[in-house]
Amino acid sequence: MSKLLIKPQGTTGKVHDITPDSAGWGYVGFQLYRLEAGETASGSLGDREAIFVFVEGKGQFSGGGRDWGVRGDRMDVFEKTPPHCLYLPNGSDWAVTATTRLTLAVCTAPGAGGHAAAAIGPDEVPQLTRGKGTNTRHINAIAMEERDVADSLLVTEVFTPAGHWSSYPPHRHDEDSFPHMTYLEETYYHRLNPAQGFGIQRVFTEDGTLDETMAVADGDVVLVPKGHHPCGAPYGYEMYYLNVMAGPLRKWRFQNHPDHDWIAQRDA
């Protein structure tokens, strides 16, 4: 199995715990908790900032020295409504108690103390549609660069209809050469509907030194350390993913694969 494909560690509790050390890179961390009503999780961020995404369900949340009350109202991710989210700066402690069955994502990156703790959305989360034909997908732009809510983190959700492609045409953001491109590590947390389905993701560089094609199951995470990273949803199964990106500059600048950029030019 590819080292870029991370399977969940069980079905309850902390089922993903991806750190810069475990991923072999410098910025992005991703944890995922699946809790039953009444169960708790907590942590200390240290030198990292975090965006907490209530993927499914509700929980009583405290963090950054404040009680944020019960957050979350989307009970199934494929409702496609924008999620409740919270931003906490580095140095914060946090705790959550699930009030229903809860799936909570903890998206982390280096923090610099430049932003205060804040609630995000769902009314503040832009809903966008990108692409044409079977490249159409739908986005909940939780914390992209247009929103000055974090020091390093970029976070977004994407819904890819059955039979469609996403993160396509293939593009990369693996060079620190702003304004032409920014270096951003990235994780994809995948969900499928119905859950027994699968998706396809390829991570590859133009020189062929990295070329991995993976079948992703419901709940898997794919690491994108560099290269292009398109994914597709087979007929009959729609695909969701939560993206976490971070690098030395909080901007998203990418370049399409030169062999496939004609598609973007045609559809522009």
N, C-alpha and C positions, 0 to 999 in steps of 0.2 A: 504494500500500500504506500502511496506517496506520502512523504514527510509533510507535505503541504495540506493534507486532509486530516482534520482533527475530529475524531468521533467523541460524542459525549461520554463522560465518565459516570455511567449509571443514569437513573431516571429521576432522582430526587436530590435535593440539596444543591451543592455547587457542582454543576455538571460540566462546566467548562472553566478552565483556569489558565488562560494564555497570558504569559508575561513576556517582556522583551527578552529575558534570558531563555525561556523555553522556545521562543520563536526564532532566536538567533538574530535579532535586530535591535533597534535602539529606541523606539518610540511607543508603538501601539501595545496596549494591553486589553484583554477582553475576558470578562467573567460572566457566567450565566447561572442564575439560581432558579430552580423549580421547587416551589414551596407549596405545601398544603395549608389550608386555613389554620391559623394559630402558630405555625412554624415561623422561626425568626432567622435572620442573617445579619451580620454586622461586619464592620471593618474600619481600618484607618488608612487614609490615602497616602500619608507620608509626603514625598515630594511630587506626587502625581495629582492631577486634576481628574474629575470624572463627570460624565453625563450618565445618569441613571434613566434607562428606558423601560417603562412599564409595558412590556411586550404584550402580555395578557394578564388580566386579573387586577386585583386591588390590594393595597397594602398601606399600613400606617407607617409613615416614614419620618425619621428625624435625622438631622445631619447639619454640620457646620454650626452647632450651637443653637439650632432652631427646630421646633416641631412643625412639620409641614402638613400634618393631618393625613387623612386617607387620600391616596392618589390612585389614579387608574380608573378607567371605565370600559375599556375595550376588552371583552371577555374572550374573543377569538381573533387572532391576528388577521384572519382573512375577512373580517368586517371592513378592513382597509381604512378605517377612520384614523386620523392622526393620534399618536399616543400621548399620554402624560409623561413628561420628562422633568428631571431636576439636574441642575448643574451645581457641583461643589468644587471649590478651589482646593489646591494642595494644602496639606495640614489639617484637613477635616476628618472627623470621625463620623460614622453613619450607622444607622440601624433600621431595619424594616421588620414588621410583623405582618404576615399575610392575613388579610381579612376574608379573602376567597382563595381558591387556587391561583397561584401567582407565578408568572415567568418574568424575571427581572434581569435585564442586561446591565452590566457595569462596564462602561467604555472609558478607558483611561489613557492618559498621555502625560508627558512632563508638564508640570504647572509652574508658573512664574509669579503667582499671586496677583495677576493683573485683572481679575474679574471676581466680582462678589457672587455668593450663592444666589441662585435664581431658579424659579420655576419656568418651564418652557412648555407652551402649548396646553391643550391641543389647538385652541383658537389661533395661536401664533405660528403654527407650523404650515408653511405654504404647501399646497397640493398641486403638483405639476404633472403634465403628460409630455413625454419625449418620444421621438421616433415616428416612423410611418410604417404602415402595413404590419408585417409580422415582426417588426422591430419596435413596435409601440410598447411602452411600459409606463407605469404610474408611480410617482415619487411623493413621499412625505419628507420634505427637506427640513429635518429637525434642527440641524446646526451646521449649515454650510457657511461659506465665508461671508455671504451677504449679511449674516447675523453675527454681530460682535458679542458673542456670549462665552468665549473660551480663549485660552492662551494658545493651545495647540490643536485641540480636537476638531475634527470634522465628522459629523454623524448624519446619516440619511437612511431612509427605508425605501425599498423598491419592490413593486409588485409586477411580476412578469406573467402575462396571460398564458394559458396553455398554448403550446405550439409556437411561442415567440422567443426571440433572442433578447439579450440584455447585456449591458456593458459592451455594446457592439455598435459600429465596427470596432474591432480590437484596438485598444488604446493603452498607453503606458504613461506612468508618472514616476520615473525612477532616476531622474537626474536633477540635481540642484542647480538649475540654470534659468531661474526666473528672469524675464517674464515668459520665456518660451516653454518652460516645463518646471514643475516643482517635484521634489523628492517626497513622496508620501508612501509609507507602508500602509497596508490595508488588510482588514479581515472581512470576510463574508460569513454571516450567520444565516444559514439556509433553513427555510421551512417549505413543505410541500402540501398541497391540497388536491386530492385526499392524501393523507399522511403516508400511505404505503408507496407513494410514487418516488421518482428520482429525477434529478436534474443533471446536467452536464456542465462542467467548467474546465476550461483549458487555461493554463498559465504557461507562457512561453516568451522567450526572448528572440529578437530578430537574428541573432547569431547562432541560435540553436543550442546554446550551452544550458538552457533550462527549457524543458518541454514536457509538461505533465498534463494529462487529461484524466479527469476524475469524474466518477459517478457519485453525486452527492445525495445523501438521504436526508430525511426530515430531522433537523437538529444538528447537522454537521456544520463545522466551520472550515473554511478554506483560507489559508494564509497566502497573501500576495506580497512577497518581498521585492519583486521587480518584474518587469515584463508586462506583456499584454494578458488580459484575463477575462475574455468573454464567457458568457454562460447561456444555456438554453433550457427551456422547459418543454418536455415532450408533450405531444397531443394527449389531452385528457388530464393533465396535471398543471395547476398553476403554481408559480414559485414566488416566494417572498425571500428577500434578504435584507439584513441590517448591516450596513457598511460602517466601519470605523476606520478613519484615516488620520495620520499625523506625521509630521516631519519637521524640519527646521523652520519652515515658513507656513503659516496657516492660510494657504491659498491653494486652489485646485486648478493646476494648469497641466494639460496632458497633450500628447501627440498621438494621432491615429497611426496605425500600421500603414506604411507606404503602399503596400499591395492592396489595401482595402479602403483607403481614404476616399476613393472614388464614390463609394456608397454615400458617405457623409456629404460630399460635394453635390452629388445628384439630388439628395433629399433636402438640402439646405433651403 
